[in-house]
């Protein structure tokens, strides 16, 4: 049995959880989320707690037990307080700009890179070097942030590129030259 999967999920005040077979819907003050769980796992609403149980007792079902519990926990947490990711852009001439629902990046490439911001994500650009993403869906925030960072990851010699806030880029020394 999964240690994580055994723990019940407490549903805070103002959040409603509806469970229909393997389909879970969560509504709260900051939004609503829906997800289909793996059929090897069942979820039950008992009072103000959600309990996740295993239908069969095998290795894969135990793995899905902890995963399903964490996914539901993230849904409940996200509709109360949205998840945020902050990206920092560093480098001469590197900048970001938000034009409507399109994020425009100029990061030293021969062309500008444009991303359509998904509907469930709120994007803010501060001083052209900080991009803040927030959404109740943890998965979509992380995926979109990784997609942006993948355009130009921070490089170890000068530190230019896009990195997560708080990420440490290990710096390297350049060539030593000839004697």
C-alpha positions as CSV (number, residue, x, y, z in Angstrom):
1,X,0.0,0.0,0.0
2,X,1.1,3.5,-0.7
3,X,1.8,5.7,2.3
4,X,0.8,8.8,0.5
5,X,-2.3,7.2,-0.9
6,X,-3.5,6.2,2.6
7,X,-3.8,9.8,3.8
8,X,-7.2,11.4,3.4
9,X,-7.5,14.7,1.6
10,X,-9.2,17.4,3.7
11,X,-11.6,19.5,1.6
12,X,-11.5,23.2,2.8
13,X,-14.6,25.4,3.3
14,X,-16.0,26.8,0.0
15,X,-14.7,23.9,-2.1
16,X,-17.0,21.3,-3.6
17,X,-15.8,17.8,-4.7
18,X,-18.0,15.6,-6.9
19,X,-17.0,12.0,-7.6
20,X,-18.8,10.0,-10.3
21,X,-17.1,6.6,-10.7
22,X,-13.5,7.5,-11.9
23,X,-14.4,11.1,-12.8
24,X,-13.5,13.8,-10.2
25,X,-14.7,17.4,-10.4
26,X,-13.5,20.1,-8.0
27,X,-14.9,23.6,-7.8
28,X,-13.6,26.4,-5.6
29,X,-13.3,30.2,-5.4
30,X,-10.4,30.4,-8.0
31,X,-11.8,28.0,-10.6
32,X,-12.9,24.5,-11.3
33,X,-11.0,21.4,-12.5
34,X,-11.9,17.9,-13.7
35,X,-9.9,14.7,-14.1
36,X,-10.5,11.0,-14.9
37,X,-8.7,8.7,-12.5
38,X,-7.1,5.3,-13.3
39,X,-9.7,2.5,-13.1
40,X,-7.6,0.6,-10.6
41,X,-8.3,3.3,-8.0
42,X,-11.5,4.5,-6.5
43,X,-12.2,7.8,-4.6
44,X,-14.9,8.3,-2.1
45,X,-16.2,11.5,-0.4
46,X,-16.6,10.9,3.4
47,X,-17.8,14.1,5.1
48,X,-15.3,16.8,4.4
49,X,-12.6,14.3,3.3
50,X,-11.7,12.5,0.1
51,X,-10.4,9.0,0.6
52,X,-8.6,7.1,-2.2
53,X,-8.6,3.3,-2.2
54,X,-7.1,0.6,-4.4
55,X,-9.5,-1.7,-6.3
56,X,-6.9,-4.5,-6.7
57,X,-3.7,-5.2,-4.8
58,X,-0.9,-5.3,-7.3
59,X,2.2,-3.2,-8.0
60,X,0.7,-1.0,-10.6
61,X,-2.4,-0.3,-8.6
62,X,-0.3,0.7,-5.6
63,X,1.6,3.1,-7.8
64,X,-1.6,4.6,-9.1
65,X,-2.9,4.9,-5.5
66,X,-0.3,7.5,-4.4
67,X,-0.4,9.3,-7.8
68,X,-4.2,9.6,-7.8
69,X,-4.3,10.9,-4.3
70,X,-1.6,13.5,-5.1
71,X,-3.5,14.6,-8.3
72,X,-6.7,15.1,-6.3
73,X,-4.8,17.0,-3.6
74,X,-3.3,19.3,-6.2
75,X,-6.8,20.0,-7.7
76,X,-8.2,20.9,-4.3
77,X,-5.2,23.0,-3.5
78,X,-5.2,24.8,-6.9
79,X,-8.9,25.9,-6.7
80,X,-8.1,27.6,-3.3
81,X,-4.7,29.1,-4.1
82,X,-3.5,29.0,-7.8
83,X,-0.1,27.5,-8.5
84,X,2.5,30.0,-9.8
85,X,5.8,29.7,-11.7
86,X,8.1,32.6,-12.2
87,X,10.7,32.7,-15.1
88,X,13.6,35.1,-15.2
89,X,15.2,36.2,-18.5
90,X,18.8,37.4,-18.4
91,X,21.0,38.6,-21.3
92,X,21.6,41.7,-23.2
93,X,18.6,42.4,-25.5
94,X,16.7,39.5,-24.1
95,X,13.1,40.4,-23.2
96,X,9.5,39.2,-23.0
97,X,6.3,41.1,-24.0
98,X,2.7,40.2,-23.6
99,X,0.4,41.2,-26.5
100,X,-3.1,40.1,-25.6
101,X,-2.9,36.4,-25.1
102,X,0.4,36.0,-27.0
103,X,3.7,35.9,-25.2
104,X,6.5,37.3,-27.4
105,X,10.1,36.4,-26.5
106,X,13.2,37.9,-27.9
107,X,16.1,35.8,-26.7
108,X,19.0,36.2,-29.1
109,X,17.5,34.1,-31.9
110,X,17.2,35.3,-35.5
111,X,13.4,35.5,-35.0
112,X,10.9,36.3,-32.2
113,X,9.3,33.3,-30.5
114,X,5.6,33.6,-29.9
115,X,3.5,31.4,-27.5
116,X,-0.3,31.4,-27.3
117,X,-1.0,31.5,-23.6
118,X,-3.5,28.7,-22.7
119,X,-7.0,29.8,-21.5
120,X,-6.6,28.5,-18.0
121,X,-3.2,30.2,-17.4
122,X,-2.8,33.9,-16.3
123,X,0.4,35.4,-17.6
124,X,2.1,38.6,-16.4
125,X,5.3,40.2,-17.6
126,X,7.1,42.5,-15.3
127,X,9.9,44.9,-16.5
128,X,10.3,42.7,-19.7
129,X,12.6,40.2,-17.8
130,X,10.2,38.4,-15.5
131,X,7.3,36.2,-16.6
132,X,4.8,35.0,-14.0
133,X,2.4,32.2,-14.8
134,X,-0.5,31.2,-12.5
135,X,-3.3,28.7,-12.8
136,X,-5.3,26.3,-10.6
137,X,-4.0,23.5,-12.7
138,X,-0.5,22.6,-11.5
139,X,0.2,20.4,-14.5
140,X,-0.5,23.0,-17.1
141,X,1.5,25.7,-15.4
142,X,4.6,23.4,-15.2
143,X,4.2,22.3,-18.7
144,X,3.9,25.8,-20.2
145,X,6.8,27.1,-18.0
146,X,9.0,24.2,-19.3
147,X,8.0,25.0,-22.9
148,X,9.0,28.6,-22.5
149,X,12.3,27.8,-20.7
150,X,13.1,25.2,-23.4
151,X,13.4,28.0,-26.0
152,X,16.6,29.2,-24.5
153,X,17.7,27.5,-21.2
154,X,20.3,29.4,-19.2
155,X,23.8,28.6,-20.3
156,X,26.7,28.0,-17.8
157,X,29.3,30.4,-19.2
158,X,27.6,33.8,-19.1
159,X,24.3,32.8,-17.5
160,X,22.3,34.2,-20.5
161,X,18.9,32.6,-21.1
162,X,15.6,31.7,-19.4
163,X,15.6,30.2,-15.9
164,X,13.1,29.5,-13.1
165,X,13.1,32.0,-10.2
166,X,15.4,30.6,-7.6
167,X,17.1,28.2,-10.0
168,X,20.9,28.2,-9.6
169,X,22.9,28.0,-12.8
170,X,26.2,26.4,-12.2
171,X,28.8,28.6,-13.8
172,X,31.8,27.4,-15.7
173,X,35.1,29.0,-16.4
174,X,35.8,29.8,-20.0
175,X,38.9,28.8,-22.1
176,X,42.2,29.6,-20.4
177,X,44.0,30.6,-23.6
178,X,47.6,29.8,-24.7
179,X,50.7,30.7,-22.7
